[in-house]
Amino acid sequence: MNISFDFTNMMSDAIGEDDGIKRSEIESLQDKVKLIDKDLKSKRKDGILPFFDLPYQDIGSISKAEEEIKTGFENFVLIGIGGSSLGPKALHKALNPPYYNELPKEKRKGCPKIYFLENVDPDSLNAVLDAIDLKKTVFNVITKSGSTSETMANFLLVRERLVEAVGKENAKRHIIATTDSKKGSLRRLVETEGYKSFEVPEKVGGRFSVFTPVGLFPAAVIGVDIKQLLDGAAYMDNLCKSENVRENPAYMSAVLQYIAATVRGKNITVLMSYADALDEIGGWFCQLWAESLGKKNTIDGKVINTGQTPVKAIGTNDQHSQIQLYMEGPNDKTITFIRVEKFRNEILMPRVSIDNDSLSYLGGRTMNELIHAEQTATELALTKNGRPNSRITLSEVSPYTIGALLYMFEVQTAFSGGLYSINPFDQPGVEEGKVLTYAVMGRSGYDEKKKEIEEMAKRARFTIP
């Protein structure tokens, strides 16, 4: 089995009825589960939710383009933010060696180094540009809307530097855009400047875009087997077609988190991965869960201010920073462990005799055994303390299992929207900040918002000193 979901320690049988979930509570939602399942399948059939069908796409154009990049450039820089960056970064961290850029090219399978330009921190931007030779670098600018302030600011600066370095005509071959097929400032630049480009499907939002060219093209460029990635997603899609919550890992996980949050007051959910390679998947999940489910209103306009706060953690590191809180602090969290059965390497610890043999128990055992023991022990300790937890087990970290894992989280999130009766595919709470940024920066057409900001600035400030 490539991936499994164990929710034993979410149940009242394991941690008691005060904090655990009763089987009857799951069964009571079965009719609602069937209605949500029917709605999702109907929208999938009608093309309203095309992210469901991404595992079955043709990747020929991506494969052709990535070969051109590998032979022509030493560096690949992704310019994007949020869903345009978190997915590609998660794939890179999970499926490539930890110090990928430091490896010689032959150990990178002939692939270019990769860098990410995300934030508009001038120091970070300058550091990346100092580290690379522009003449040997290709830039992939990713924004579906084509107007994301941070992305376009970074891109416009990079484009100016490129023109200075290689000339306007040559700069074209150093730029690849991933954006909407028709709309937006970036699409207009593609048409006027002649950049190569990929399209983000119209009805696929940024946080659900990891299986579009947003995630697949950068992954292919750095040597990830994207066919296996999609095959893993297709495997999970098949599992998630069942309307029976007990046969569908995404639906079951969604139902458990929903009951935990709405009935047991578990308003925080921790994703704790016991493999450093999965660190950025935690960041990707946090955006997916927070932006999709953190909503003020239901679909029919009722104010509910709902959503769990997602937190990422890495075992064993965060046993030494967060577990104390989870073990003895407020019992307002669920913890989902991700365990990897087979690592890429197996390391045997030496036999030693130090400090009256207090360390001898480690001798002859592997680091692999130790990290598994740490995960098991943490899970058991939380369970003894009545803290709800579940475990996703991957047979290994591979494109196939990562594809399955990410797709499961996407389906889980889409399904959770139905449980909460909210729209998991919009982000109205993000839009106001974008609009106010436009006003602060003096964008045309935002005069009223600028006046609003100026009025707010007149209020008394409370500062020290």
N, C-alpha and C positions, 0 to 999 in steps of 0.2 A: 504494500500500500504506500502511495506517495505522500498522502496527507490525511490526517485524521483529526477529529475534534472530540475531546473528552470533557464533558461538562458535569461530571460526577460531583465535584466540589462546589457547584452552584446550587445544589439541591438540598432540601431540608433534611433528607436522609443523612447527609454528611455533616452539615453545620447547624442544624436546628431550624425550627420554623420562624424564629424571629428574623433571621437574616437569609435563610435558604428558601428556595422556591419549591412549592409543592407541585406534584405531578398534575393535580387537578387544576392548578392555575394555568398550566400549559394547555391542557385539554380544553379549558374554557375559551381559549382564543382560537381554537381550530376553525370555527366558522369564519372568523375575521381573517384568518390566514388564507383560507380558500378564496375569499373575496379579493384580497390584495393580490394574491397570485393570479387570479383571473384578470384583474385590471392590468397588472404588469405585462402579462402575456398578450393581452389585447393591444396595448400600446406598442409592444415590440413588433407585433404583426403589422400594425399600421405605420411603422417607421418613426414613431414618436420618441422611442428610446433606443436609438441605434447603437449605443454602447454595448448592448447585449450581443450584437452580431459581429463585433470587432474580431473575435477569435478566428473568424472564417474568411478574412479579407485576403486579397491578392497583394503580396509584398514585393512583386517584381520591380517596381520603380524604385523602391527603397534599396533593394539589393544592388541595382545598377549604380545608383548614386553613391552608395557607401564605398564601392570599389574605386570610384574615381577619387574620393577623398583620401583613401588609404595610400594610393600611389602618388598623390600630388602634394600632400601637406604633412607637416610634422606635428601640428597642433590643431585641436578642435575646441572652439570656445562656444559654449551654449549661453546665449543671452535670453533670459526669461525669469519669471518670478511666479511663486505660488504653484498652481498646477502645471505650469509650463516648465518648471524646473524640478519640483520635488519628485515627480515620477521618474524622469531620466536619471536623477541623482541616486534614487533608491535602487534602480537597476544596476547602475555602475558600481555602487558600494557593495551590493549583494553578490554580483556575478563576476567581478574582477578582483585581482589581488589587492590587499590593503594599500600598498605603496606603488600602485600601478604606474604613476607618472615617473617614478624613480627607476623603473626597470628599463634595461636596454630594449630597443625596438623589437628584437627577435623574441624576447620573452613577453612582449605585448602582442604577439602574433602579427607583427607588422603593422599594428594599428597606431594612430596618432595619440599623443597625450591629450587629456581632456581637462578643461577648466570651466568654471561656472561663474558667470556674471549675473548676480541676482539683485542684491540690494543696491541702493544709490549712495552707498558709503564711498566717498571719494578716495579714501585710503585703500579700500579693497580693490576698487577699479584700477587705481594706479599700480597696485602691486601685481595684478594680473598682466597689465600691459608692459610692466617692467620685466616680467618673467618670460615673455614670448617674443619671437621674431615675427612681426606682422607679415613679412613677405612669405613666411612658411606656415601661415595660419589661415584656417577657414572659420568663419563665424556663422553659427546657426541662430538666427533671431526668431524667437517664438512668442507670439501673442495672437490669440484668436481674434480679439476685437481689433487689433492693429493700432490701438491707441493707449495701451497700458503705459502710464507715465514713466514708471521706473525702467521698463524694458526699452521704450523708445528713446529715453534720455541716454541710456547706456549705448544703444545702437547708433544714435546720431553722432555721438562722440567717437565711437569706434570707426564709423564710416569716414568721418573727417580725417582721422589718423591714417586710415588705410589709403585714402586718396593721396595724402601727403607722401606716403611711403612707396606706393606702386603706381600711382596715376589713376585717373577716373575710370578709364576703360578697363584696365587690369583689375581694379578693385571689384568688379562684378563677379569674377570667378572665385573671390574670397568670401562671398556672401550667399547664404541660402536662407530663405524665409519660410517659416511655417505659420500659416495664418488662415483666415477665412477665405473661401474661394472667390468671393465677390466684394465684400465690404471691408471698409477700414483703411486707415492711412497707410499701413504697411502693404496692403494689397495694391494700392495705387502706386506706391514706390516700386513694387515688383513690376508693374506694367510699364511704368515710365523709364525705369533704369535697366530693366532686362535681367533681374536677378532670377536664379533658379528658385523654385518654390515647391512646397508641399501644402496640401489643404487639410485643415481641421474640419471634420464633418460638421455640418451646420448645427445639428442638435446634440452634439457631444460637448458638455461643459469641461472646463479646464481640469477639474479635479477627477474627472472620469476619462481623461484623455491619454492615459499611459499606454494604451494599446492602439493609439493612432500614431501617425508620424511624429507627434510630439515626443513620445517615448521611444518608439521603434527605431526611428532614424538615428538618433544619437547612440542608442544601444548597439545597433548594427555597426556603426562606424568604429566603436571601440571593441568589437569582436564578440558581442553577445549573439548567441544563436536565437534569432527572433522567431524562427519557425517553431522551435521547441517551446519558446515562451508562449506563443499563441496556442500550441497544442495543449499545454498545461491549462491555459484558460478555457479551452474547449472541453477538456476533461471535467473541470469544475462546473462549467455550464451544464453539462449533462447531469451531474449530481444535483444541481440546483433547479432542475425542471420539475421535480416532484412537489406536489402541493401538500404532501404529508410532512409536517414539520419534523417528525422523527427520522425522516430519511434525507432531509435537506440541511446540510451544515450551516449554510448562510441564514436560512430562515430560523433555525433553532437558536443560533447565536443571537440573532436580532430579537427574538422573543424573550430570551433570557435577560438580555440587557434592558429591554423595555420593562419587563416586570420588576427587575431589580431597581430601576430608576423610579418608576411611577408608583410602585407599591412598597418597596423596601427603602426608598430614599437614598439609593446609591447613585449619586449625581456625578460621580467621577469614575472614569474607566481607564485603567492603566494597561498599556500593552508592553509587556516585559519580555524581551527577546534574549534568549541565552545563546547568542552568537553575535559577535561584533559586526559581521557582514549584514545583519538585519537592522542596524541602527537607523539608517535613513528610511527604511520602510516604516519605522515608527513615526518619523516626521511626516511622511506621505499620508499615513493613516490619520494622523491628528488633523490635517487639513480636511481630508475626506469626511471624517466624522463630525468635526466641529462646524464646518461651513455648511454641511448638508442638513444637519439636525438642529442646529442652534437657531430657532425661529421664534419670533414674537407671536405670530398668528397661525391658526389652522387655515386650511384651504377655504373654509367658509367664513373666515374673518374673526373667529373667536381668539381672544388674547390668551396665550398659554405660556409664553416665555419658556420654551422647552429645550431639551438637549443636555446630554452628558458632556462634561469637560474631559477631553482625552489627554492623557499624559503618556509620554514614552519613557521607557526605562530599559537599561541593558544589564542583564545578569552576567557575571557576578558583580560588576562594578557598583550597581545601585543597591545591592544588599548592604553596602557600606555607606549609603547616602539617603536612601528613601525607605527601606523596609521597616525601620523603626517606627516611622509614621504609619505605615500600612498595617503593622502588627498591633500597635497599642494606641494609635491615635483614633480620630473619629471613624466609626465603622460606616463610612459613606462612599466606599469604593468597591469596584469589581476589578479583579486582576486577571488578565489573559496572558498566559505564558506562551511563548513560542519556543519549542524544543527541537533541536536538530540531532537526529540519531547518528548520522555519519558525517564527520568533518572531512575536509580535503586532506588533512594531515593527521597522523597519530604520533604523539610524542610520549616516550617513556621517561618517567622520572627516575633519577639515580637512587640507589640505595645508600643511605648515609647513617652515621651514628653520631648524633649531636645532641647535647643537652639531655643526657640520660635517656636517649632514644625517644624523645617526645615527638620527633619527626619521622620515625622509622616507618610509621603506617603509610607514608606516601611512597616509600621506596618500592620500585617494581610495578607501580600502578601508572596508568596513563593520565595525561592532562584531560583527555576525553572523558575518562571515568570520573575525574574530579568535577568537571563542569556539569555532568549529568547528576552527580550526587548533590551538588549545590542546588540545582533546580528542584530536584525531588525533595530535598530537605526544606527548602523555602516553601514549596507547595504544601507540604505536610504541616509545617508550623503555622501557616496562615489558616489552614483548615481546622487545626486544633483550636485556634482562636476565634473560630466562627466567621472568618473573613472569606467571602465568596470568590472563587477563582475557577478558571477553566484552563485547558491546555490544547494548543494546536501543535501537532507533531509533524515535522517534515522528515522524510526519509533521508534527505540531503538538501543542500542548497544548490540548486541547478536552475537553468532557465525554465524547465518544466514545472518544478515545484513552486517557484516564485510566480510564474504565470497563474498557477492554480490559486495560490494564496491571495494575490492582488485581486483576482476576479471574484473570489469569495467575499472579500471585504467590500467590493463594489456592489455586489448583489445584496449583501447584508445591509448596506447603507440605503440602497434604493427601497428595499422592503421595509426597513424601519420607518421610512417616511410615511408609509401607509399605516403603520401601527400608531404613529403620533398624529395622523391626519394632517400632515404638513407637506409642503412641496420641498423635496430634498434636492431639487435641481436649480434653485435660484439662490441668490445671496444679497437680499436687499440691504442687510446691515453693512455690507461692504461698500455699496454704491455711494452712500452719503459721504463717506470719507474721501472717495475718489472725486466727487463733485466739489467738495470743499478744497481739496488740493488744487484742482483746476482754478478755483477762484483765487486762492492765495498766490498762485503763480501767474495770475493775470491772463488766463485764457479768455479769448473773446467769447461773449455770450453768457458769461457768468457774473455779470455786474451785480445782480440782486444778492447772490450768495456772498459776494465780496462785501457788500454793505452789511449783511448779517454778521459777518466775521468782525468787521470794524466796530459794530455795536457791542458785540461780546467782549471785544478788547477794552472797552471803556469800563468794564466792571472792576471793582476793587480786587487787587491781587493779594494773595496771602503767601508771602515768601520769607525765607530765612537765608541770609540777611537781606 
